[in-house]
Amino acid sequence: MMVDVVVRHEHLQAGLDDVCRRVALPTLDLPRAKAHFRPPGAAYHDVLTAQARRAVDEAYAAEFEHHGYTW
């Protein structure tokens, strides 16, 4: 991987804030673009079927391993 910074999704806004500070940009607020797809407070297991989870496992196996993500 050839990048300067990897920002984890679960800390996306904080990571973006840090990147903005590093490169002297104003702070940016991320939109809640997909907030309407999942009810507030719902976790992935509330919305993913077993088939969908297997598809994610297959499609992103390398990324899960590289970043240490687990279900």
Backbone bond lengths (Angstrom), bond angles and torsions (degrees), N, CA, C in turn:
res aa  C-N    CA-C-N  psi(-1)  N-CA   C-N-CA  omega(-1)  CA-C   N-CA-C  phi
1 M - - - 1.439 - - 1.527 107.43 -
2 M 1.310 116.38 129.16 1.462 120.29 -178.35 1.524 109.59 -117.10
3 V 1.315 115.07 81.04 1.463 121.75 178.01 1.523 108.10 -138.67
4 D 1.312 115.84 162.06 1.461 120.47 176.79 1.523 111.95 -86.66
5 V 1.330 116.77 -33.49 1.461 121.48 -175.10 1.523 109.27 -142.78
6 V 1.329 115.75 137.45 1.454 121.45 170.70 1.519 106.33 -114.35
7 V 1.326 116.03 123.15 1.460 121.30 179.79 1.523 107.46 -106.04
8 R 1.313 116.42 123.09 1.453 121.28 179.94 1.523 109.63 -75.83
9 H 1.320 115.84 141.02 1.454 121.36 -176.19 1.522 112.46 -57.57
10 E 1.325 116.83 -39.11 1.464 119.25 -177.04 1.531 112.98 -69.15
11 H 1.341 117.06 -9.45 1.465 122.08 176.70 1.530 109.47 -129.95
12 L 1.307 116.41 37.53 1.458 121.44 -170.77 1.525 113.23 -61.58
13 Q 1.333 118.34 -48.32 1.460 119.49 -178.20 1.527 111.27 -64.49
14 A 1.333 117.64 -43.56 1.467 120.72 178.86 1.527 110.68 -63.19
15 G 1.322 117.22 -39.67 1.460 120.92 178.21 1.515 111.78 -65.40
16 L 1.331 116.23 -41.57 1.468 120.32 177.50 1.528 110.12 -64.17
17 D 1.326 116.54 -41.36 1.474 120.03 177.56 1.526 110.48 -58.47
18 D 1.327 116.99 -43.76 1.460 121.53 -179.97 1.534 111.13 -63.75
19 V 1.317 117.37 -43.76 1.469 121.04 178.47 1.529 109.86 -62.02
20 C 1.329 117.29 -43.83 1.472 120.33 178.86 1.521 110.73 -59.45
21 R 1.333 117.74 -42.28 1.471 121.00 178.07 1.527 110.53 -62.33
22 R 1.335 116.11 -43.64 1.471 120.13 -177.39 1.522 112.88 -61.46
23 V 1.330 116.15 -36.18 1.469 119.15 -176.35 1.531 112.48 -106.02
24 A 1.324 115.82 13.96 1.471 122.55 175.15 1.521 113.12 58.83
25 L 1.334 116.10 44.64 1.463 121.40 173.38 1.521 108.84 -106.91
26 P 1.329 116.89 154.85 1.465 117.97 175.19 1.539 109.55 -65.26
27 T 1.323 115.53 153.43 1.462 120.46 178.63 1.522 109.79 -63.63
28 L 1.310 115.47 138.18 1.459 122.14 179.05 1.524 109.09 -112.09
29 D 1.316 116.93 138.52 1.460 120.66 175.82 1.513 108.77 -99.21
30 L 1.331 116.05 126.95 1.460 120.51 178.62 1.520 110.18 -72.73
31 P 1.323 117.11 136.56 1.468 119.02 176.80 1.524 110.38 -72.99
32 R 1.278 117.13 159.27 1.461 122.57 176.64 1.534 108.02 -95.42
33 A 1.325 116.07 56.84 1.459 122.72 -170.37 1.519 114.09 -61.64
34 K 1.318 118.48 -33.98 1.462 120.16 -176.68 1.524 112.49 -109.41
35 A 1.302 117.49 12.97 1.460 121.41 -175.61 1.525 112.33 -60.26
36 H 1.316 117.63 -27.00 1.469 119.66 -177.17 1.530 113.22 -79.65
37 F 1.338 118.88 -5.69 1.458 121.46 -179.39 1.526 112.68 -82.11
38 R 1.326 117.26 -20.58 1.455 120.91 -177.18 1.526 108.45 -136.02
39 P 1.309 117.13 133.40 1.468 119.16 179.33 1.530 111.35 -60.07
40 P 1.318 118.34 148.17 1.464 121.06 178.98 1.529 110.88 -55.16
41 G 1.315 115.79 133.48 1.452 120.91 178.47 1.519 115.27 83.69
42 A 1.327 117.98 -7.17 1.464 120.84 -179.81 1.525 109.78 -77.13
43 A 1.311 115.90 139.66 1.459 121.77 177.92 1.523 109.80 -96.31
44 Y 1.333 116.31 167.34 1.460 120.26 -178.27 1.526 112.11 -54.93
45 H 1.332 117.40 -37.91 1.463 119.04 -176.89 1.525 112.11 -70.15
46 D 1.335 117.26 -13.08 1.461 120.92 175.50 1.521 111.91 -80.24
47 V 1.318 117.18 -20.02 1.461 119.57 -174.59 1.528 114.52 -120.34
48 L 1.341 118.03 -17.75 1.464 120.43 -179.44 1.525 110.98 -94.21
49 T 1.311 115.61 131.25 1.459 119.68 172.18 1.517 108.49 -78.08
50 A 1.325 116.57 166.89 1.468 120.39 177.32 1.524 110.07 -59.82
51 Q 1.325 116.78 -39.15 1.464 120.83 179.50 1.529 110.82 -64.79
52 A 1.320 117.50 -41.87 1.467 121.06 179.40 1.527 110.38 -65.41
53 R 1.314 116.52 -40.19 1.469 120.13 179.27 1.527 110.98 -64.37
54 R 1.330 117.17 -41.00 1.473 120.23 176.50 1.522 110.32 -61.70
55 A 1.323 116.94 -40.29 1.471 120.67 179.23 1.530 110.48 -62.78
56 V 1.331 117.44 -41.83 1.462 121.38 177.18 1.524 109.63 -64.21
57 D 1.333 117.16 -44.60 1.469 121.52 178.09 1.525 111.12 -55.33
58 E 1.313 116.35 -45.89 1.468 120.93 -178.01 1.522 111.67 -69.64
59 A 1.316 116.69 -44.16 1.463 120.54 -175.25 1.533 112.66 -70.67
60 Y 1.334 117.03 -32.34 1.461 120.24 -172.61 1.519 113.56 -120.65
61 A 1.315 117.82 25.37 1.470 121.51 -178.20 1.527 111.70 -56.10
62 A 1.306 117.97 -44.87 1.468 120.94 -178.03 1.530 111.34 -64.40
63 E 1.340 117.16 -41.09 1.462 120.54 179.90 1.530 111.07 -68.11
64 F 1.337 116.73 -40.50 1.465 120.09 177.35 1.527 109.67 -58.69
65 E 1.314 116.81 -46.53 1.457 121.06 -178.96 1.533 111.32 -64.89
66 H 1.320 116.28 -48.06 1.464 120.98 -176.77 1.527 112.22 -59.99
67 H 1.327 116.86 -41.66 1.462 120.94 -175.68 1.517 113.53 -96.44
68 G 1.331 116.99 -1.28 1.459 120.70 177.94 1.515 114.59 74.76
69 Y 1.334 117.09 23.85 1.459 120.11 178.18 1.513 111.04 -78.32
70 T 1.308 116.36 142.30 1.465 122.42 173.34 1.519 107.99 -137.80
71 W 1.278 116.00 162.42 1.465 120.30 175.24 1.506 107.16 -78.84
